[in-house]
Amino acid sequence: MSKGAIYNDFVPSYQRFTSSGIVSLYYEESGSGHPVLLIAPGGMRSTISAWENAPWHPVKQLSEKFRVIAMDQRNAGRSTGPITVDDGWETYRQDQLALMNHLGIGRFHVVGMCIGGSYIGSLLETAPHRVTAAVVMQTIGLSDNRQAFFDMFDRWADDLKPKRPDVADEAWPALRHKMYGSDRPFFSVEPSVFGGDTPILALQGDDLYHPTASSRLLTESASNATLIEKWKDDPARKVAMGKVHSFLVEHVPSTSNGAAPADQTAADTPADQQSPESPVDTDIDTTQG
């Protein structure tokens, strides 16, 4: 595989070199204030556009008070990157933190739906001091449903394979196993990860991919969490979204303007992002507009 390969025709918002190749992350910003990173639903197809089909579109509400950063995850929508046998949840976490570092953001709220719950768990496992509050909307979880996640992965991979001849045949099953083959209840992390000091607001799931039991386990495992059971349909939806907004406003750090101190992004970069990638990582600022 050529490290200089670019895998689609979109102009990326942010591009960096890693030891595996070029990563191009598409993102959009709206509003101003304390930063909020949005992690969209959609499984392996987690993209900004997926919010259009969700019960609530956070950009439209939160950008009135916050600096909202929405992104397409690697190899979904307009973001691309290598796929190797070494990739897994940590690969996506590194992308998310690298984007925030690129934007000069040290501490931030995070709002995630579906697979976003497991991504949030990964962030809390590695960089809990950077997450000022988390909203977890119908997290995915393991509950007699592993094959459904394998099938979802396979559909994503089957669509992508014809466009990605650079990816080794063994990389696809390796990534499949690392994403959904674990016995951890949230695939990426153990429930204890949610037991730190970070305030968490959880919105309950109720289907095959988002089991009610997973939302309840997250809340029960957390030391600082609240669960909202009904939120998808009006009038409960409007009430719940108001609570989400109030929760995020309440937990904005009093001294934070969203910017990182000069040495914070380097100091807070996880060890697995510093090595082996950091010596070869190069940021290319291709921000649009």
VEXNU-487875 format. One line per 10 residues: number of its first residue (from 1); their letters; for each residue y, x, z of N, C-alpha, C. Coordinates in steps of 0.02 Angstrom, whole numbers, plus 50000, padded with zeros to 5 digits. Atoms other than C-alpha are relative to their C-alpha. Layout:
<recs>
NUM> A> Y:X:Z:Y:X:Z:Y:X:Z  ...
</recs>
This chain:
<recs>
1> MSKGAIYNDF> 49940:50042:50000:50000:50000:50000:50062:50043:50000  49937:49965:50001:50173:50061:49959:50046:49975:50055  49955:50020:49947:50291:50063:50107:50066:49975:49971  49938:50023:50030:50432:50030:49986:49995:49932:49968  50010:50065:50033:50358:49866:49925:50040:49945:50034  49969:50060:49974:50459:49708:49946:49962:49941:49971  50051:50048:50019:50350:49554:49941:50026:49935:49973  49975:50061:50032:50467:49417:49882:50067:50013:49969  49937:49991:50036:50626:49389:49785:50060:49979:50041  49944:50020:49959:50733:49327:49930:50036:50062:50026
11> VPSYQRFTSS> 49962:49946:49968:50872:49437:49994:49995:49990:50075  50009:50010:49928:50829:49464:50178:50066:50006:50037  49942:49993:49958:50957:49443:50314:49999:50066:50037  50007:49939:49962:50889:49592:50409:49936:50034:49979  50058:49963:50026:50773:49727:50347:49994:50065:50038  50012:49937:49966:50693:49872:50436:49935:50030:49976  50061:49964:50016:50564:50004:50401:49959:50010:50063  50045:49984:49945:50413:50020:50515:49945:50046:49973  50053:49955:50021:50262:50134:50511:49951:49966:49953  50046:50037:50044:50166:49995:50420:50032:49980:49934
21> GIVSLYYEES> 49965:50021:50060:50299:49956:50290:50065:49965:50016  49936:50034:49993:50456:49854:50263:49990:49931:50030  49998:50067:49972:50490:49702:50371:50067:49969:49983  49940:50036:50019:50617:49577:50305:50002:49934:50038  49995:50059:49957:50672:49444:50430:50060:49958:49980  49946:50046:50016:50772:49295:50372:50020:49962:50062  49975:50037:49942:50883:49217:50504:50066:49967:49982  49936:50035:50007:51031:49100:50519:50033:49994:50068  49963:50007:49938:51167:49093:50652:50048:49941:49995  49953:50056:49996:51270:48944:50709:50031:50001:50070
31> GSGHPVLLIA> 49966:50008:49937:51400:48921:50845:50017:50065:50034  49982:49942:49961:51460:49038:50980:49987:49985:50074  50016:50007:49930:51426:49069:51164:49939:50041:50018  50060:49963:49979:51272:49129:51257:49946:49991:49946  50048:50005:50055:51135:49169:51129:49939:49958:50018  50063:50038:49995:50987:49052:51103:49958:50018:49939  50047:49986:50054:50840:49114:51000:49954:49940:49991  50044:50057:50015:50746:48972:50915:49937:50026:49966  50064:49983:50031:50561:48991:50875:49969:49934:49979  50017:50065:50029:50509:48850:50760:49926:49985:50005
41> PGGMRSTISA> 50070:50021:50005:50348:48749:50754:49972:50019:49931  50030:49989:50065:50225:48766:50611:49942:50049:50000  50054:49951:49999:50093:48890:50670:50020:50062:49962  49986:49940:50040:50083:49035:50548:50056:49988:49950  49945:50017:50046:50214:48943:50443:50063:49982:50039  49941:50014:49958:50348:48946:50579:50064:50021:49964  49940:49987:50039:50510:48929:50482:50057:49956:50025  49941:50039:49981:50686:48865:50509:49995:49928:49975  50003:50067:50030:50653:48718:50394:49953:49953:50038  50047:50042:49962:50512:48657:50509:50036:49957:50051
51> WENAPWHPVK> 49962:50040:49952:50645:48595:50631:50021:49933:49971  49979:50062:50031:50691:48461:50504:49950:49943:50013  50051:50050:49989:50527:48372:50539:49981:49992:50074  50014:50004:49929:50530:48394:50728:50037:49940:50031  49965:50056:49968:50580:48256:50850:50073:50015:50016  49932:49979:49982:50738:48355:50886:50018:50062:49962  49977:49941:50037:50840:48479:50784:50049:50038:50045  49958:49967:49950:50909:48603:50911:50063:50032:49972  49940:49968:50027:51032:48689:50794:50059:49952:50002  49946:50048:50005:51133:48530:50773:50032:49985:50067
61> QLSEKFRVIA> 49973:50015:49935:51152:48502:50959:50024:50063:50037  49985:49942:49958:51152:48675:51035:50057:50043:49974  49947:49958:50028:51275:48758:50916:50070:49980:50023  49935:50019:49973:51416:48662:50999:50018:50042:50061  49989:49963:49938:51395:48768:51156:49973:50071:49999  50036:49937:49999:51287:48916:51108:50002:50035:49932  50011:49961:50061:51264:49055:50981:49925:49993:49983  50069:50017:50015:51104:48991:50901:49974:50044:49943  50032:49957:50050:50991:49112:50807:49932:49970:49983  50063:50027:50025:50853:49031:50704:49970:50048:49950
71> MDQRNAGRST> 50031:49951:50045:50726:49134:50608:49936:49973:49970  50066:50008:50029:50579:49126:50490:49957:50057:50026  50044:49947:49976:50433:49220:50568:49971:50039:49942  50028:49956:50051:50352:49362:50474:49948:49964:49956  50045:50030:50049:50263:49304:50315:49998:49924:50002  49990:50072:50003:50329:49128:50331:50069:49988:49970  49935:50014:50029:50469:49053:50228:50029:50059:49964  49965:49946:50033:50592:49188:50181:49994:50067:50035  50013:49936:49966:50528:49324:50298:49934:50029:49975  50060:49966:50024:50400:49452:50242:49988:50063:50041
81> GPITVDDGWE> 50017:49938:49966:50310:49602:50313:49928:50019:49986  50069:49978:50009:50150:49701:50311:49951:49956:50039  50055:50031:49963:49985:49626:50365:49945:50053:50005  50049:49947:49990:49866:49754:50442:49949:49980:50052  50053:50014:49950:49711:49760:50551:50026:50008:50071  49972:49988:49933:49822:49811:50697:50048:49945:50022  49950:50051:49984:49935:49657:50692:49972:49947:50047  50018:50054:49955:49935:49518:50821:50063:49971:50030  49942:50031:49968:50050:49427:50941:50056:50050:50012  49948:49950:49985:50139:49588:50985:50041:50017:49938
91> TYRQDQLALM> 49964:49986:50061:50188:49612:50803:50059:49952:49992  49947:50050:50006:50288:49450:50802:50051:50009:50056  49954:49988:49945:50361:49488:50973:50047:50058:49983  49959:49943:50019:50423:49655:50908:50053:49979:49949  49951:50025:50048:50505:49566:50761:50056:49963:50035  49950:50041:49965:50593:49444:50877:50048:50044:50040  49957:49956:49961:50658:49580:50992:50041:50046:49956  49963:49957:50046:50706:49691:50847:50060:49963:49970  49945:50039:50026:50812:49551:50775:50056:49993:50051  49949:50006:49948:50900:49524:50941:50036:50066:50011
101> NHLGIGRFHV> 49968:49934:49994:50930:49711:50956:50049:50012:49942  49958:49993:50059:51000:49712:50780:50066:49963:50007  49941:50041:49991:51122:49576:50829:50040:50021:50062  49964:49976:49941:51175:49673:50984:49993:49955:50061  50011:50049:49947:51102:49541:51101:49952:50029:50051  50043:49975:49947:51033:49597:51267:49960:49945:50033  50033:50055:49965:50995:49436:51362:50012:49935:49962  49995:50061:50041:50964:49266:51284:49954:49946:50028  50046:50056:49991:50891:49094:51307:49952:49998:49941  50046:50010:50056:50740:49050:51201:49973:49929:50003
111> VGMCIGGSYI> 50027:50067:50007:50685:48880:51138:49946:50003:49946  50055:49997:50047:50515:48866:51055:49957:49938:50002  50045:50058:50006:50403:48727:50993:49934:50022:49970  50066:49988:50029:50216:48730:50956:49980:50073:50012  50017:49929:49992:50170:48913:50924:50055:50037:50037  49945:49970:49964:50340:48951:50999:49984:50009:50074  50019:49993:49930:50263:48923:51171:49963:50065:50013  50037:49938:49993:50143:49067:51147:50043:50061:49985  49953:49945:50012:50279:49177:51073:50045:50011:50061  49960:49994:49940:50386:49140:51226:49960:50035:50055
121> GSLLETAPHR> 50042:49966:49951:50241:49191:51337:49997:50074:49988  50002:49930:50017:50231:49355:51244:50065:50035:50018  49935:49972:49982:50417:49385:51268:50006:50008:50076  49996:49997:49927:50403:49346:51454:49954:50054:50028  50047:49948:49977:50256:49465:51471:50031:50069:49993  49975:49934:50016:50351:49611:51396:50073:50011:50021  49928:49992:49988:50537:49580:51420:50028:49941:50039  49976:50059:49963:50562:49447:51555:50073:50005:50021  49930:49990:49979:50729:49524:51607:50050:49984:49945  49955:50018:50055:50800:49482:51436:50003:49925:49988
131> VTAAVVMQTI> 50002:50072:50011:50753:49298:51438:50032:49964:50060  49963:50031:49945:50880:49201:51541:49976:49929:50016  50030:50065:49989:50795:49031:51520:49957:49984:49939  50045:50017:50055:50655:48958:51414:49986:49925:49998  50020:50069:50011:50623:48786:51341:49937:50002:49956  50064:49998:50035:50441:48765:51288:49980:49929:49982  50013:50068:50024:50411:48611:51181:49930:49996:49971  50070:50012:50020:50229:48554:51163:49965:50065:49978  50033:49937:50016:50152:48727:51173:49930:49990:49973  50069:49998:50020:49992:48764:51083:49959:50025:50060
141> GLSDNRQAFF> 50044:49976:49948:49842:48802:51193:49927:49990:49982  50072:50003:50013:49655:48828:51194:49969:49945:50042  50030:50056:49964:49564:48667:51239:49949:49966:49954  50052:50025:50045:49404:48641:51139:50027:49987:49929  49967:50011:50064:49508:48661:50981:50006:50064:49959  49992:49936:50033:49485:48841:50924:49990:49994:49924  50014:50005:50072:49412:48792:50755:50059:49970:49962  49941:50029:50033:49566:48688:50716:50052:50054:49986  49952:49945:50011:49673:48844:50737:49975:50049:49947  50028:49958:50052:49554:48949:50633:50010:49968:49931
151> DMFDRWADDL> 49992:50034:50064:49561:48817:50496:50074:50002:49977  49929:49997:50017:49751:48813:50503:50019:50070:49975  49987:49931:50022:49757:49003:50490:49973:50010:49929  50032:49989:50065:49638:49000:50342:50040:49967:49944  49959:50032:50052:49748:48877:50247:50062:50042:49985  49943:49956:50010:49898:48990:50274:49980:50062:49961  50022:49938:50032:49801:49145:50223:49980:49987:49927  50021:50016:50069:49726:49061:50068:50060:49991:49954  49940:50008:50040:49900:49015:50009:50035:50066:49986  49962:49937:50005:49966:49190:50038:49962:50054:49962
161> KPKRPDVADE> 50040:49946:50030:49823:49298:49973:50016:50015:49927  49985:49984:50070:49862:49278:49787:50066:50037:49990  49935:49968:50005:50039:49339:49820:50001:50068:50033  50000:49939:49960:49986:49485:49928:49939:50044:49986  50056:49955:50016:49865:49601:49837:50003:50065:50039  49993:49939:49961:49932:49741:49947:49961:49998:50065  50032:50007:49934:49843:49672:50101:49925:50014:49993  50071:49983:50001:49671:49747:50136:49959:49939:50020  50043:50058:49987:49527:49621:50139:49985:49992:50074  50018:50004:49929:49485:49665:50319:50058:49981:50045
171> AWPALRHKMY> 49942:50016:49959:49662:49631:50379:50003:49926:50017  49995:50072:49988:49649:49442:50361:49957:49977:50058  50040:50022:49943:49501:49412:50478:50021:50035:50065  49977:49965:49940:49570:49543:50598:50059:49963:50032  49942:50036:49975:49735:49450:50613:49980:49932:50026  50025:50066:49979:49645:49283:50625:49970:50003:50070  50032:49994:49934:49543:49344:50773:50052:50017:50054  49951:49980:49949:49690:49425:50862:50048:49943:50017  49956:50056:49986:49796:49269:50846:49964:49944:50037  50032:50061:49974:49667:49135:50888:49929:50011:50027
181> GSDRPFFSVE> 50067:49988:49977:49507:49220:50943:49995:50015:50075  49998:49983:49929:49561:49258:51121:49979:49940:50043  50015:50053:49952:49499:49159:51272:50058:49986:50047  49942:50015:49959:49671:49162:51349:50023:49929:49986  49982:50071:50009:49731:48983:51378:50057:49988:49951  49945:50008:50048:49888:49012:51273:49992:50049:49941  50017:49953:50054:49803:49134:51151:50034:50068:50009  49963:49937:49996:49939:49265:51176:49999:50029:50070  49991:49977:49931:49948:49275:51367:49959:49957:50048  50029:50039:49946:49871:49219:51530:50054:49956:50032
191> PSVFGGDTPI> 49951:50045:49969:49955:49076:51626:50046:50034:50050  49960:49967:49949:50017:49196:51760:50065:50029:49972  49939:49973:50030:50146:49264:51637:50060:49953:50012  49946:50049:49991:50246:49104:51662:50021:49994:50073  49987:50005:49929:50250:49133:51850:50057:50042:50026  49944:49959:49979:50402:49246:51853:50061:49959:50020  49938:50033:49978:50582:49205:51896:50037:49962:49945  49964:50032:50056:50634:49143:51723:49995:49924:50006  50003:50073:50000:50682:48958:51729:49968:49974:49936  50036:50027:50057:50569:48856:51615:50004:49924:50001
201> LALQGDDLYH> 50004:50072:50009:50585:48679:51550:49947:49987:49948  50056:50013:50045:50423:48617:51471:50001:49927:49978  50007:50067:50027:50406:48466:51358:49928:49991:49978  50073:50008:50003:50230:48398:51358:49975:49985:49930  50035:50016:50062:50114:48399:51208:49948:49947:50011  50048:50056:49993:49987:48264:51170:49954:49994:49940  50045:50005:50058:49879:48309:51020:49954:50060:49997  50051:49949:50007:49743:48426:50956:50027:50070:50008  49971:49932:49998:49854:48578:50932:50042:50012:50062  49954:49995:49943:49967:48542:51080:49973:49958:50058
211> PTASSRLLTE> 50033:50042:49949:49854:48481:51220:50044:49988:50061  49963:50016:49939:49930:48392:51368:49981:50049:50056  50023:49954:49947:49824:48505:51479:50035:50067:49997  49967:49935:50007:49910:48660:51409:50071:49998:50028  49933:50007:49972:50085:48597:51450:49998:49996:50076  50006:50007:49928:50027:48550:51624:49980:50067:50033  50020:49935:49974:49942:48718:51651:50059:50048:50003  49940:49957:50000:50101:48809:51601:50045:49984:50058  49955:50021:49947:50205:48708:51722:49972:50015:50069  50031:49987:49936:50081:48725:51864:49997:50074:50016
221> SASNATLIEK> 50004:49928:49991:50072:48913:51837:50068:50032:50012  49932:49973:49994:50260:48937:51837:50028:49987:50069  49968:50008:49934:50361:48963:51995:50067:49965:49994  49933:50028:50009:50520:48892:51918:50001:49958:49937  50008:50040:50061:50472:48757:51794:50004:49926:50015  49996:50073:49998:50503:48573:51761:49965:49973:49938  50035:50031:50057:50395:48461:51650:50031:49933:49983  49979:50065:50026:50461:48319:51542:49941:49972:49961  50061:50028:50031:50317:48205:51492:50016:49961:49936  49983:50042:50057:50402:48083:51372:50064:50025:49968
231> WKDDPARKVA> 49940:49972:50031:50524:48150:51243:50003:49992:49924  50003:50001:50074:50473:48115:51063:50033:49939:49969  49974:50062:50028:50535:47936:51039:50057:49974:50043  49945:50031:49963:50695:47847:51087:49975:49941:50040  49941:49967:49971:50758:47807:51214:49984:50064:50039  50019:49940:49961:50658:47944:51303:50024:50064:49966  49980:49940:50037:50702:48069:51165:50072:50019:50016  49930:49985:49987:50889:48054:51193:50011:50026:50070  49995:49978:49930:50869:48072:51380:49975:50071:50007  50030:49934:49995:50756:48224:51362:50043:50053:49968
241> MGKVHSFLVE> 49958:49950:50033:50870:48312:51239:50063:50014:50039  49944:49989:49955:51014:48287:51357:49981:50046:50057  50024:49957:49947:50910:48368:51493:49991:50072:49976  50008:49933:50028:50870:48516:51379:50068:50034:49996  49932:49972:50006:51055:48542:51343:50028:50019:50068  49974:49987:49933:51103:48529:51526:49964:50059:50033  50039:49945:49972:50962:48648:51576:50025:50067:49973  49977:49937:50029:51021:48781:51455:50070:50018:50023  49932:49987:49976:51203:48763:51507:49998:50025:50072  50004:49983:49929:51155:48773:51690:49979:50073:50011
251> HVPSTSNGAA> 50029:49934:49990:51063:48938:51667:50033:50055:49959  49962:49946:50031:51193:49034:51568:50024:50047:50054  49977:49952:49949:51226:49193:51668:50076:50000:50004  49927:50006:49990:51401:49186:51742:50038:50058:49971  49965:49940:50024:51442:49363:51685:49981:50018:49929  50025:49982:50066:51359:49357:51515:50043:49971:49945  49969:50026:50061:51448:49344:51349:49952:50005:49941  50052:49996:50052:51286:49368:51254:49992:50068:49970  50004:49934:50029:51320:49548:51207:49962:50046:50048  50036:49951:49960:51212:49692:51267:50045:50058:50017
261> PADQTAADTP> 49966:49937:49985:51285:49841:51360:49978:50052:49950  50011:49951:50052:51291:49994:51251:49930:50029:50001  50066:49968:49996:51126:50063:51317:49945:49950:50013  50051:50048:49978:51035:49900:51353:49946:49989:49949  50052:50016:50049:50947:49865:51190:49950:50056:49995  50047:49943:50002:50873:50040:51188:49958:50001:50063  50036:49996:49937:50826:50034:51372:49949:49944:50006  50043:50058:49992:50748:49861:51358:49948:49994:49945  50049:50004:50053:50649:49895:51200:49931:50016:50029  50066:49989:49971:50465:49877:51248:49968:50065:49976
271> ADQQSPESPV> 50033:49937:50018:50357:50032:51248:49963:49995:49935  50039:50007:50061:50249:49961:51110:50044:49995:49938  49955:50001:50057:50403:49944:51002:50031:50069:49990  49973:49933:50005:50464:50120:51040:49950:50048:49968  50052:49956:50024:50298:50200:50996:49941:49959:49975  49980:49946:50044:50235:50227:50867:50056:49983:49952  49955:50021:50053:50363:50128:50767:50069:50031:50004  49931:49981:49995:50530:50185:50836:50018:50065:49963  49980:49940:50036:50525:50362:50765:50010:49991:49926  49993:50010:50072:50511:50290:50590:50038:49937:49983
281> DTDIDTTQG> 49963:50060:50014:50604:50126:50610:50070:50016:49976  49932:49992:50025:50762:50116:50508:50028:49931:49985  49969:50065:50013:50878:49966:50510:50043:50004:49938  49958:50007:50058:50957:49913:50347:50037:49935:50007  49962:50060:49989:51098:49791:50373:50014:49965:49934  49989:50038:50061:51086:49663:50234:50021:49930:50018  49978:50066:49977:51166:49520:50329:50040:49966:49946  49965:50038:50053:51224:49386:50210:50063:49969:50028  49939:50037:49982:51398:49313:50216:50043:50037:50047
</recs>
